[in-house]
């Protein structure tokens, strides 16, 4: 993901599901969901 996307996630400007759906984040695997840890 881009630094801009990471900051938006960390600050709560976008949520994890939105970032994944929009293609801003590419994930795979069972531990790929970081929504429990965001925003910081």
C-alpha positions, 0 to 999 in steps of 0.5 A, a space after each residue: 500500500 502507499 504511504 498515503 493509504 497507510 496514513 488514511 487507515 491509521 488516522 481513521 479517514 478510511 476503513 480497512 474494508 473500504 481500502 481493500 474494496 477500492 484496491 488500495 490494499 492488496 491482501 491474502 491469507 488468514 492474517 491479512 485483516 488488520 481492521 482490529 488494529 486500525 485506526 491507531 
